[in-house]
Amino acid sequence: MINKLFGKKLGMTRIFLDEGKSVPVTVLKVGPCIVLQKKTREKDGYDAIQVGYETRKEIRVNKPLKGHFNTAGKGCFAHLREITVEDTEEFELGHEIKSDIFSVGDMVHVSGVSKGRGFSGVTKRWGFSGGKKTHGSRSHRIPGSIGCSATPGRVLKGKKLPGRMGNQRVTIKNLKVVDVRPEMDVVLVRGAVPGSRNSLVEICKI
């Protein structure tokens, strides 16, 4: 039994349910993922399978990886990930895992890398309201006071300040699978998921 798969985000659209209600959905191109290696408890200390997603030209792969890919005989891949399983004997090298492991009504967690926003101020990064707009104010978008004077005489840990925003792993939980189209390897989940178009995502069934 496998409950996790990898794919990429194609974009957002909407679909209409049978009762005529419009639902915003994210279109995910899920799989096929190819089994490239089996990790066993006796040899590696845990049971898992390594899968490859999205084929890549052989000229863009170095020799050690090329030899690793040749064991499965399914070409080269751009992404390598591991999936924990209970029994590795259920899988063979070169086996394809497709989107049909999901079904309509399943609840999933979707993880991905959020869009990078660069260096951002506190108004954009944390939603600070800002200072006065008139009466000679020069404190429109600054954070304001960030600490005490003599005691403790420093900025406390966790204070929200300007800095790099986005470009980090984010997980959106409890998204409902609205539609599955195995012939296209497409899964439609309700709501938004992190990342830009064509970015790698991880879909985990709960």
N, CA, C and O of each residue as an XYZ file, in Angstrom:
824
protein
N       0.847     -1.198      0.000
C       0.000      0.000      0.000
C       0.879      1.242      0.000
O       1.782      1.375      0.826
N       0.612      2.138     -0.918
C       1.390      3.370     -1.021
C       0.422      4.549     -0.939
O      -0.641      4.533     -1.560
N       0.791      5.555     -0.180
C      -0.129      6.671      0.045
C       0.462      8.015     -0.349
O      -0.093      9.060     -0.009
N       1.585      7.999     -1.064
C       2.243      9.247     -1.435
C       2.731      9.167     -2.866
O       3.157      8.109     -3.331
N       2.668     10.299     -3.566
C       3.145     10.343     -4.937
C       3.605     11.759     -5.245
O       3.271     12.703     -4.529
N       4.370     11.896     -6.312
C       4.928     13.195     -6.681
C       4.426     13.609     -8.057
O       4.085     12.773     -8.893
N       4.392     14.896     -8.266
C       3.922     15.424     -9.540
C       4.278     16.889     -9.656
O       5.172     17.382     -8.969
N       3.573     17.577    -10.531
C       3.806     19.010    -10.674
C       2.491     19.754    -10.797
O       1.478     19.206    -11.231
N       2.534     21.007    -10.406
C       1.348     21.861    -10.431
C       1.195     22.452    -11.830
O       2.106     23.101    -12.344
N       0.038     22.221    -12.435
C      -0.221     22.753    -13.775
C      -0.898     24.119    -13.742
O      -0.730     24.917    -14.664
N      -1.655     24.390    -12.697
C      -2.354     25.672    -12.607
C      -3.688     25.514    -11.915
O      -4.008     24.443    -11.399
N      -4.475     26.595    -11.904
C      -5.783     26.580    -11.257
C      -6.893     26.826    -12.273
O      -6.696     27.489    -13.291
N      -8.053     26.278    -11.968
C      -9.249     26.497    -12.768
C     -10.441     26.285    -11.852
O     -10.296     26.321    -10.630
N     -11.602     26.067    -12.418
C     -12.775     25.750    -11.617
C     -13.608     24.709    -12.343
O     -13.575     24.605    -13.570
N     -14.351     23.946    -11.565
C     -15.276     22.971    -12.137
C     -16.628     23.156    -11.462
O     -16.735     23.725    -10.375
N     -17.649     22.661    -12.137
C     -19.002     22.763    -11.607
C     -19.458     21.385    -11.123
O     -19.360     20.397    -11.850
N     -19.952     21.335     -9.901
C     -20.462     20.102     -9.330
C     -21.837     19.777     -9.916
O     -22.414     20.571    -10.659
N     -22.342     18.608     -9.570
C     -23.627     18.180    -10.114
C     -24.759     19.121     -9.728
O     -25.715     19.302    -10.483
N     -24.642     19.727     -8.528
C     -25.690     20.641     -8.095
C     -25.516     22.045     -8.653
O     -26.286     22.946     -8.320
N     -24.493     22.240     -9.514
C     -24.286     23.529    -10.160
C     -23.376     24.471     -9.422
O     -23.214     25.615     -9.848
N     -22.771     24.038     -8.328
C     -21.892     24.901     -7.540
C     -20.505     24.970     -8.173
O     -19.954     23.949     -8.585
N     -19.944     26.179     -8.249
C     -18.600     26.381     -8.799
C     -17.558     26.155     -7.712
O     -17.668     26.711     -6.619
N     -16.549     25.343     -8.008
C     -15.518     24.994     -7.027
C     -14.148     25.315     -7.620
O     -13.827     24.840     -8.710
N     -13.326     26.119     -6.918
C     -11.958     26.371     -7.389
C     -11.075     25.154     -7.143
O     -11.072     24.600     -6.044
N     -10.327     24.737     -8.159
C      -9.487     23.549     -8.039
C      -8.092     23.834     -8.600
O      -7.903     24.707     -9.447
N      -7.132     23.073     -8.100
C      -5.774     23.087     -8.640
C      -5.548     21.802     -9.418
O      -5.852     20.712     -8.934
N      -5.017     21.931    -10.614
C      -4.768     20.770    -11.481
C      -3.341     20.290    -11.244
O      -2.383     21.042    -11.426
N      -3.210     19.022    -10.833
C      -1.903     18.434    -10.539
C      -1.640     17.286    -11.508
O      -2.467     16.389    -11.668
N      -0.480     17.330    -12.148
C      -0.031     16.225    -13.008
C       0.736     15.256    -12.115
O       1.898     15.493    -11.784
N       0.082     14.165    -11.730
C       0.629     13.246    -10.730
C       1.167     11.995    -11.415
O       0.435     11.281    -12.102
N       2.483     11.738    -11.212
C       3.088     10.552    -11.772
C       3.176     10.617    -13.294
O       2.953     11.674    -13.885
N       3.504      9.481    -13.938
C       3.881      8.228    -13.276
C       5.281      8.304    -12.644
O       6.207      8.892    -13.202
N       5.396      7.691    -11.467
C       6.682      7.610    -10.775
C       7.243      6.196    -10.947
O       6.518      5.213    -10.793
N       8.522      6.101    -11.263
C       9.167      4.818    -11.559
C      10.016      4.383    -10.365
O      10.810      5.166     -9.844
N       9.848      3.145     -9.940
C      10.640      2.603     -8.837
C      12.067      2.358     -9.325
O      12.291      1.590    -10.260
N      13.030      3.021     -8.680
C      14.428      2.917     -9.089
C      15.290      2.129     -8.107
O      16.320      1.570     -8.485
N      14.860      2.086     -6.836
C      15.677      1.405     -5.823
C      14.791      1.012     -4.649
O      13.818      1.696     -4.330
N      15.148     -0.114     -4.005
C      14.428     -0.557     -2.818
C      15.363     -0.491     -1.614
O      16.463     -1.042     -1.640
N      14.913      0.189     -0.558
C      15.670      0.278      0.688
C      15.056     -0.710      1.689
O      13.850     -0.674      1.932
N      15.879     -1.587      2.266
C      15.380     -2.608      3.188
C      15.887     -2.335      4.601
O      16.909     -1.678      4.800
N      15.146     -2.855      5.570
C      15.518     -2.664      6.966
C      16.840     -3.360      7.298
O      17.611     -2.866      8.120
N      17.102     -4.496      6.667
C      18.330     -5.234      6.955
C      19.561     -4.485      6.463
O      20.603     -4.495      7.118
N      19.441     -3.841      5.318
C      20.604     -3.181      4.713
C      20.694     -1.696      5.055
O      21.779     -1.182      5.329
N      19.551     -1.007      5.037
C      19.562      0.450      5.198
C      18.943      0.930      6.509
O      19.050      2.108      6.849
N      18.296      0.024      7.246
C      17.710      0.419      8.523
C      16.257      0.843      8.448
O      15.649      1.131      9.479
N      15.688      0.890      7.264
C      14.283      1.251      7.095
C      13.795      0.715      5.755
O      14.584      0.409      4.861
N      12.477      0.611      5.639
C      11.858      0.105      4.409
C      11.307      1.266      3.600
O      10.466      2.022      4.086
N      11.772      1.407      2.380
C      11.306      2.487      1.508
C      11.662      2.152      0.068
O      12.458      1.253     -0.202
N      11.056      2.893     -0.846
C      11.397      2.779     -2.255
C      11.810      4.155     -2.764
O      11.268      5.178     -2.346
N      12.764      4.158     -3.659
C      13.171      5.405     -4.306
C      12.501      5.457     -5.676
O      12.562      4.503     -6.451
N      11.860      6.596     -5.957
C      11.150      6.748     -7.225
C      11.726      7.937     -7.987
O      12.266      8.875     -7.401
N      11.597      7.869     -9.300
C      12.013      8.955    -10.172
C      10.810      9.544    -10.871
O       9.886      8.827    -11.255
N      10.829     10.862    -11.034
C       9.714     11.537    -11.695
C      10.248     12.502    -12.743
O      11.269     13.157    -12.532
N       9.569     12.585    -13.847
C       9.855     13.503    -14.962
C      11.165     13.137    -15.657
O      12.250     13.389    -15.132
N      11.052     12.553    -16.816
C      12.222     12.091    -17.557
C      13.124     13.249    -17.963
O      12.670     14.373    -18.175
N      14.404     12.945    -18.064
C      15.417     13.933    -18.429
C      16.328     13.335    -19.482
O      16.538     12.123    -19.527
N      16.869     14.205    -20.333
C      17.777     13.727    -21.373
C      19.036     13.130    -20.742
O      19.553     13.633    -19.745
N      19.511     12.043    -21.355
C      20.664     11.333    -20.797
C      21.924     12.193    -20.798
O      22.809     12.006    -19.964
N      22.002     13.131    -21.730
C      23.199     13.975    -21.819
C      23.310     14.921    -20.627
O      24.390     15.447    -20.357
N      22.194     15.146    -19.902
C      22.191     16.063    -18.766
C      22.408     15.342    -17.434
O      22.230     15.938    -16.372
N      22.790     14.071    -17.485
C      22.979     13.269    -16.281
C      24.425     12.802    -16.207
O      24.990     12.382    -17.217
N      25.039     12.870    -15.013
C      26.423     12.427    -14.874
C      26.502     10.899    -14.843
O      25.477     10.225    -14.739
N      27.706     10.361    -14.932
C      27.892      8.921    -15.066
C      27.412      8.110    -13.854
O      26.772      7.075    -14.042
N      27.700      8.547    -12.609
C      27.189      7.758    -11.482
C      25.668      7.637    -11.472
O      25.134      6.553    -11.234
N      24.967      8.747    -11.730
C      23.507      8.698    -11.774
C      23.015      7.877    -12.964
O      21.999      7.188    -12.875
N      23.746      7.956    -14.078
C      23.357      7.195    -15.267
C      23.391      5.693    -14.971
O      22.497      4.952    -15.380
N      24.424      5.257    -14.263
C      24.503      3.856    -13.884
C      23.398      3.460    -12.925
O      22.881      2.345    -12.990
N      23.029      4.387    -12.022
C      21.946      4.125    -11.082
C      20.614      3.983    -11.814
O      19.810      3.110    -11.485
N      20.382      4.838    -12.801
C      19.140      4.782    -13.565
C      19.066      3.522    -14.435
O      17.977      2.998    -14.667
N      20.205      3.037    -14.913
C      20.210      1.886    -15.820
C      19.722      0.607    -15.147
O      19.294     -0.323    -15.830
N      19.781      0.545    -13.798
C      19.320     -0.659    -13.098
C      17.819     -0.884    -13.302
O      17.349     -2.022    -13.324
N      17.069      0.226    -13.451
C      15.629      0.100    -13.686
C      15.301      0.009    -15.172
O      14.269     -0.546    -15.549
N      16.182      0.557    -16.021
C      15.974      0.475    -17.457
C      14.819      1.296    -17.979
O      14.206      0.936    -18.984
N      14.509      2.404    -17.305
C      13.390      3.251    -17.723
C      13.840      4.662    -18.104
O      13.010      5.568    -18.168
N      15.132      4.867    -18.358
C      15.622      6.184    -18.711
C      16.082      6.965    -17.500
O      16.188      6.419    -16.402
N      16.359      8.258    -17.703
C      16.858      9.138    -16.651
C      15.739     10.064    -16.166
O      14.769     10.320    -16.880
N      15.898     10.557    -14.941
C      14.840     11.350    -14.323
C      15.403     12.615    -13.688
O      16.558     12.667    -13.266
N      14.553     13.626    -13.635
C      14.964     14.914    -13.089
C      14.842     14.967    -11.576
O      15.594     15.693    -10.925
N      13.903     14.207    -10.995
C      13.650     14.267     -9.557
C      13.710     12.866     -8.962
O      13.130     11.929     -9.511
N      14.406     12.724     -7.845
C      14.486     11.476     -7.094
C      13.951     11.714     -5.686
O      14.381     12.642     -5.002
N      13.019     10.878     -5.260
C      12.437     11.004     -3.925
C      12.217      9.606     -3.339
O      12.177      8.611     -4.063
N      12.075      9.556     -2.013
C      11.827      8.294     -1.332
C      10.416      8.271     -0.751
O       9.885      9.299     -0.332
N       9.826      7.087     -0.734
C       8.498      6.880     -0.163
C       8.592      5.709      0.808
O       9.007      4.615      0.427
N       8.211      5.935      2.046
C       8.232      4.882      3.051
C       7.101      3.883      2.787
O       5.956      4.278      2.571
N       7.429      2.592      2.807
C       6.439      1.533      2.582
C       6.611      0.468      3.662
O       7.644      0.394      4.327
N       5.574     -0.355      3.820
C       5.631     -1.419      4.818
C       6.384     -2.646      4.301
O       7.099     -3.305      5.056
N       6.219     -2.949      3.012
C       6.860     -4.131      2.439
C       7.398     -3.791      1.055
O       6.629     -3.499      0.139
N       8.715     -3.830      0.904
C       9.325     -3.500     -0.380
C       9.176     -4.623     -1.405
O       9.405     -4.408     -2.596
N       8.790     -5.829     -0.950
C       8.650     -6.953     -1.872
C       7.471     -6.764     -2.824
O       7.377     -7.451     -3.841
N       6.574     -5.835     -2.495
C       5.427     -5.586     -3.369
C       5.807     -4.832     -4.639
O       5.016     -4.745     -5.578
N       7.034     -4.283     -4.664
C       7.449     -3.440     -5.776
C       8.650     -4.066     -6.475
O       9.484     -4.717     -5.846
N       8.720     -3.859     -7.770
C       9.842     -4.305     -8.580
C      10.487     -3.096     -9.247
O       9.817     -2.090     -9.482
N      11.777     -3.181     -9.552
C      12.472     -2.091    -10.227
C      11.843     -1.852    -11.596
O      11.605     -2.791    -12.355
N      11.582     -0.600    -11.896
C      10.946     -0.252    -13.149
C       9.432     -0.201    -13.073
O       8.773      0.155    -14.050
N       8.864     -0.557    -11.908
C       7.404     -0.539    -11.756
C       6.880      0.894    -11.773
O       7.469      1.775    -11.146
N       5.781      1.134    -12.482
C       5.179      2.465    -12.572
C       4.065      2.615    -11.541
O       3.193      1.755    -11.411
N       4.116      3.725    -10.814
C       3.059      4.065     -9.868
C       2.337      5.282    -10.422
O       2.945      6.332    -10.630
N       1.037      5.139    -10.661
C       0.283      6.188    -11.342
C      -0.733      6.834    -10.410
O      -0.849      6.484     -9.236
N      -1.456      7.780    -10.970
C      -2.389      8.584    -10.187
C      -3.621      7.817     -9.737
O      -4.425      8.345     -8.968
N      -3.788      6.569    -10.202
C      -4.985      5.826     -9.825
C      -4.977      5.359     -8.375
O      -5.942      4.741     -7.926
N      -3.890      5.647     -7.619
C      -3.908      5.341     -6.184
C      -4.820      6.308     -5.433
O      -5.191      6.049     -4.288
N      -5.183      7.420     -6.074
C      -6.111      8.375     -5.477
C      -7.501      8.163     -6.049
O      -7.656      7.670     -7.166
N      -8.504      8.536     -5.279
C      -9.887      8.431     -5.727
C     -10.658      9.662     -5.272
O     -10.235     10.363     -4.353
N     -11.771      9.917     -5.907
C     -12.591     11.086     -5.592
C     -13.080     11.003     -4.148
O     -13.583      9.970     -3.707
N     -12.923     12.101     -3.429
C     -13.326     12.144     -2.025
C     -12.186     11.964     -1.056
O     -12.362     12.208      0.138
N     -11.002     11.542     -1.525
C      -9.850     11.399     -0.633
C      -9.421     12.762     -0.089
O      -9.561     13.785     -0.759
N      -8.896     12.755      1.136
C      -8.306     13.953      1.729
C      -6.786     13.821      1.635
O      -6.231     12.776      1.976
N      -6.120     14.867      1.177
C      -4.678     14.806      0.938
C      -3.985     16.024      1.540
O      -4.587     17.083      1.716
N      -2.706     15.843      1.849
C      -1.810     16.943      2.178
C      -0.930     17.195      0.959
O      -0.388     16.249      0.387
N      -0.780     18.442      0.558
C       0.044     18.790     -0.604
C       1.177     19.696     -0.139
O       0.940     20.734      0.479
N       2.412     19.296     -0.441
C       3.597     20.065     -0.054
C       4.333     20.540     -1.290
O       4.369     19.851     -2.309
N       4.924     21.730     -1.191
C       5.702     22.290     -2.282
C       6.505     23.483     -1.791
O       6.400     23.874     -0.629
N       7.298     24.053     -2.671
C       8.104     25.230     -2.348
C       7.344     26.460     -2.809
O       7.008     26.589     -3.986
N       7.074     27.362     -1.874
C       6.279     28.549     -2.182
C       7.044     29.502     -3.094
O       8.267     29.418     -3.213
N       6.318     30.398     -3.728
C       6.934     31.380     -4.611
C       7.855     32.310     -3.820
O       7.498     32.763     -2.733
N       9.031     32.591     -4.361
C       9.956     33.505     -3.711
C       9.578     34.953     -3.985
O       9.360     35.340     -5.133
N       9.501     35.749     -2.922
C       9.132     37.161     -3.043
C      10.307     38.099     -2.811
O      10.147     39.318     -2.856
N      11.488     37.537     -2.562
C      12.648     38.389     -2.337
C      12.627     39.048     -0.972
O      11.885     38.634     -0.081
N      13.454     40.089     -0.813
C      13.519     40.813      0.456
C      12.283     41.703      0.566
O      12.050     42.559     -0.287
N      11.496     41.497      1.616
C      10.231     42.212      1.778
C      10.171     42.896      3.136
O      10.751     42.423      4.113
N       9.469     44.002      3.177
C       9.280     44.734      4.428
C       8.189     44.116      5.278
O       7.548     43.145      4.878
N       7.982     44.694      6.468
C       7.028     44.101      7.404
C       5.589     44.244      6.923
O       4.748     43.416      7.273
N       5.281     45.269      6.131
C       3.912     45.438      5.645
C       3.529     44.302      4.708
O       2.437     43.745      4.823
N       4.403     43.958      3.796
C       4.120     42.870      2.860
C       4.342     41.506      3.494
O       3.569     40.579      3.256
N       5.393     41.373      4.301
C       5.757     40.070      4.827
C       4.856     39.609      5.969
O       4.499     38.433      6.047
N       4.490     40.537      6.854
C       3.732     40.160      8.040
C       2.371     40.850      8.145
O       1.601     40.562      9.061
N       2.071     41.752      7.219
C       0.766     42.400      7.255
C       0.646     43.518      8.263
O      -0.455     43.788      8.742
N       1.758     44.192      8.609
C       1.688     45.328      9.526
C       0.825     46.431      8.912
O       0.812     46.615      7.694
N       0.116     47.152      9.755
C      -0.806     48.184      9.264
C      -0.091     49.458      8.847
O      -0.636     50.239      8.068
N       1.123     49.685      9.349
C       1.853     50.901      8.989
C       1.485     52.074      9.883
O       0.613     51.975     10.747
N       2.169     53.183      9.653
C       1.931     54.377     10.461
C       0.933     55.323      9.825
O       0.225     54.962      8.885
N       0.885     56.521     10.341
C      -0.047     57.521      9.820
C       0.316     57.897      8.390
O       1.485     57.857      8.005
N      -0.678     58.256      7.621
C      -0.460     58.621      6.225
C      -0.298     60.140      6.050
O       0.221     60.602      5.034
N      -0.746     60.906      7.048
C      -0.742     62.370      6.920
C      -0.144     63.016      8.159
O       0.497     62.346      8.968
N      -0.356     64.334      8.309
C       0.106     65.120      9.459
C       1.623     65.054      9.626
O       2.133     65.022     10.747
N       2.340     65.034      8.496
C       3.790     65.085      8.551
C       4.472     63.808      8.950
O       5.668     63.817      9.240
N       3.740     62.690      8.976
C       4.346     61.420      9.372
C       5.347     60.941      8.330
O       5.103     61.027      7.127
N       6.474     60.436      8.813
C       7.482     59.832      7.941
C       7.603     58.328      8.213
O       8.547     57.685      7.756
N       6.658     57.780      8.948
C       6.707     56.375      9.341
C       5.559     55.615      8.697
O       4.662     55.124      9.382
N       5.597     55.525      7.370
C       4.480     54.919      6.669
C       4.533     53.390      6.684
O       3.518     52.748      6.950
N       5.692     52.797      6.405
C       5.782     51.336      6.274
C       6.901     50.743      7.117
O       7.344     49.626      6.849
N       7.368     51.468      8.132
C       8.442     50.942      8.975
C       7.849     50.119     10.114
O       6.677     50.291     10.448
N       8.632     49.232     10.714
C       8.088     48.368     11.775
C       7.781     49.097     13.073
O       7.012     48.584     13.886
N       8.348     50.267     13.297
C       8.137     50.952     14.573
C       9.109     50.455     15.620
O      10.179     49.953     15.277
N       8.762     50.585     16.887
C       9.638     50.145     17.969
C       9.811     48.629     17.920
O       8.834     47.893     17.782
N      11.059     48.162     18.033
C      11.327     46.723     17.967
C      11.864     46.183     19.287
O      12.251     45.016     19.350
N      11.901     46.988     20.337
C      12.384     46.481     21.623
C      12.370     47.543     22.692
O      11.918     48.665     22.465
N      12.866     47.186     23.860
C      12.930     48.093     25.002
C      14.245     48.865     24.998
O      15.132     48.597     24.188
N      14.360     49.816     25.906
C      15.541     50.668     25.957
C      16.665     50.000     26.747
O      17.537     49.359     26.161
N      16.650     50.144     28.058
C      17.750     49.603     28.869
C      17.516     48.143     29.242
O      18.464     47.360     29.298
N      16.283     47.778     29.492
C      15.987     46.412     29.916
C      14.970     45.797     28.963
O      13.854     46.311     28.890
N      15.278     44.738     28.233
C      16.551     43.993     28.268
C      17.637     44.577     27.366
O      18.735     44.023     27.309
N      17.369     45.666     26.666
C      18.411     46.296     25.854
C      18.779     45.517     24.605
O      19.897     45.633     24.103
N      17.849     44.728     24.103
C      18.104     43.952     22.887
C      16.769     43.639     22.219
O      15.700     43.842     22.796
N      16.858     43.139     20.986
C      15.658     42.725     20.275
C      15.344     41.279     20.648
O      16.200     40.403     20.526
N      14.114     41.031     21.103
C      13.729     39.696     21.536
C      13.628     38.743     20.341
O      13.279     39.145     19.231
N      13.939     37.482     20.597
C      13.861     36.469     19.552
C      12.419     36.318     19.076
O      11.479     36.381     19.869
N      12.262     36.115     17.762
C      10.947     35.934     17.190
C      10.274     37.214     16.756
O       9.153     37.177     16.250
N      10.934     38.357     16.943
C      10.343     39.626     16.522
C      10.193     39.645     15.006
O      11.122     39.292     14.279
N       9.017     40.058     14.531
C       8.759     40.088     13.096
C       9.423     41.314     12.476
O       9.110     42.451     12.828
N      10.337     41.064     11.556
C      11.141     42.109     10.946
C      11.188     41.900      9.434
O      10.746     40.860      8.946
N      11.714     42.869      8.685
C      11.900     42.651      7.240
C      12.863     41.497      6.972
O      13.713     41.185      7.806
N      12.729     40.874      5.822
C      13.620     39.773      5.474
C      13.149     39.063      4.224
O      12.220     39.505      3.548
N      13.803     37.959      3.932
C      13.474     37.189      2.739
C      12.123     36.500      2.919
O      11.861     35.879      3.949
N      11.281     36.617      1.913
C       9.918     36.103      1.999
C       9.707     35.013      0.954
O      10.126     35.152     -0.195
N       9.053     33.927      1.363
C       8.743     32.837      0.440
C       9.930     31.937      0.173
O      10.921     31.962      0.903
N       9.822     31.131     -0.890
C      10.858     30.183     -1.302
C      11.196     29.212     -0.179
O      12.366     28.941      0.092
N      10.155     28.692      0.473
C      10.355     27.696      1.510
C       9.271     26.627      1.416
O       8.214     26.844      0.823
N       9.551     25.481      2.006
C       8.606     24.365      1.920
C       7.348     24.671      2.726
O       7.418     25.047      3.896
N       6.203     24.503      2.081
C       4.908     24.769      2.705
C       4.007     23.563      2.463
O       4.016     22.980      1.379
N       3.230     23.193      3.478
C       2.281     22.097      3.359
C       0.872     22.619      3.601
O       0.597     23.223      4.638
N      -0.016     22.385      2.645
C      -1.429     22.700      2.795
C      -2.150     21.393      3.117
O      -2.084     20.434      2.348
N      -2.842     21.364      4.265
C      -3.429     20.116      4.746
C      -4.914     20.029      4.427
O      -5.597     21.033      4.224
N      -5.382     18.787      4.391
C      -6.813     18.465      4.293
C      -7.476     19.066      3.054
O      -8.516     19.716      3.154
N      -6.872     18.845      1.894
C      -7.491     19.233      0.636
C      -8.261     18.038      0.076
O      -7.791     16.902      0.146
N      -9.418     18.294     -0.466
C     -10.279     17.214     -0.963
C     -10.035     16.980     -2.448
O      -9.966     17.925     -3.234
N      -9.903     15.707     -2.824
C      -9.768     15.335     -4.229
C     -11.150     15.413     -4.873
O     -12.067     14.686     -4.491
N     -11.285     16.301     -5.849
C     -12.573     16.521     -6.500
C     -12.747     15.617     -7.714
O     -13.851     15.148     -7.994
N     -11.646     15.374     -8.439
C     -11.743     14.551     -9.648
C     -10.396     13.901     -9.918
O      -9.349     14.482     -9.630
N     -10.427     12.702    -10.468
C      -9.218     11.966    -10.856
C      -9.402     11.502    -12.296
O     -10.425     10.910    -12.640
N      -8.402     11.776    -13.135
C      -8.452     11.370    -14.542
C      -7.197     10.551    -14.856
O      -6.199     11.097    -15.327
N      -7.250      9.232    -14.594
C      -6.057      8.381    -14.739
C      -5.485      8.362    -16.146
O      -4.273      8.237    -16.318
N      -6.351      8.485    -17.165
C      -5.841      8.438    -18.535
C      -4.955      9.631    -18.857
O      -4.148      9.568    -19.784
N      -5.093     10.721    -18.102
C      -4.268     11.916    -18.291
C      -3.264     12.101    -17.154
O      -2.475     13.046    -17.172
N      -3.289     11.196    -16.158
C      -2.460     11.324    -14.948
C      -2.693     12.669    -14.271
O      -1.745     13.335    -13.855
N      -3.937     13.057    -14.166
C      -4.301     14.360    -13.599
C      -5.196     14.143    -12.383
O      -6.119     13.329    -12.404
N      -4.895     14.897    -11.317
C      -5.721     14.907    -10.110
C      -6.124     16.348     -9.827
O      -5.279     17.242     -9.848
N      -7.406     16.580     -9.563
C      -7.922     17.909     -9.249
C      -8.245     17.971     -7.766
O      -9.065     17.195     -7.274
N      -7.604     18.891     -7.049
C      -7.860     19.060     -5.619
C      -8.506     20.419     -5.379
O      -8.219     21.391     -6.078
N      -9.366     20.469     -4.398
C     -10.086     21.703     -4.101
C      -9.173     22.688     -3.385
O      -8.516     22.329     -2.408
N      -9.128     23.936     -3.867
C      -8.327     24.975     -3.236
C      -6.968     25.150     -3.889
O      -6.684     24.571     -4.937
N      -6.141     25.955     -3.255
C      -4.822     26.300     -3.785
C      -3.738     25.467     -3.126
O      -3.886     25.026     -1.986
N      -2.646     25.255     -3.853
C      -1.479     24.556     -3.323
C      -0.251     25.446     -3.530
O      -0.250     26.288     -4.428
N       0.800     25.272     -2.710
C       1.978     26.141     -2.822
C       2.761     25.889     -4.094
O       2.710     24.802     -4.670
N       3.496     26.922     -4.527
C       4.386     26.788     -5.678
C       3.863     27.471     -6.913
O       2.693     27.844     -6.997
N       4.754     27.629     -7.871
C       4.392     28.215     -9.155
C       4.035     27.106    -10.140
O       4.119     25.924     -9.807
N       3.639     27.487    -11.344
C       3.312     26.488    -12.357
C       4.525     25.626    -12.682
O       5.651     26.118    -12.749
N       4.283     24.351    -12.880
C       5.307     23.356    -13.231
C       6.300     23.088    -12.107
O       7.350     22.492    -12.345
N       5.987     23.519    -10.884
C       6.865     23.228     -9.754
C       6.520     21.857     -9.161
O       5.382     21.398     -9.263
N       7.503     21.217     -8.549
C       7.334     19.888     -7.992
C       6.479     19.954     -6.726
O       6.683     20.817     -5.871
N       5.517     19.029     -6.617
C       4.674     18.935     -5.421
C       4.623     17.499     -4.940
O       4.842     16.558     -5.703
N       4.333     17.352     -3.663
C       4.198     16.034     -3.034
C       2.771     15.886     -2.556
O       2.282     16.732     -1.807
N       2.088     14.823     -2.974
C       0.696     14.594     -2.604
C       0.640     13.368     -1.710
O       1.021     12.268     -2.111
N       0.156     13.577     -0.483
C       0.129     12.500      0.506
C      -1.317     12.244      0.924
O      -1.998     13.157      1.390
N      -1.787     11.011      0.760
C      -3.155     10.649      1.126
C      -3.220     10.342      2.622
O      -2.351      9.655      3.158
N      -4.253     10.852      3.289
C      -4.362     10.640      4.743
C      -5.532      9.719      5.060
O      -5.785      9.422      6.228
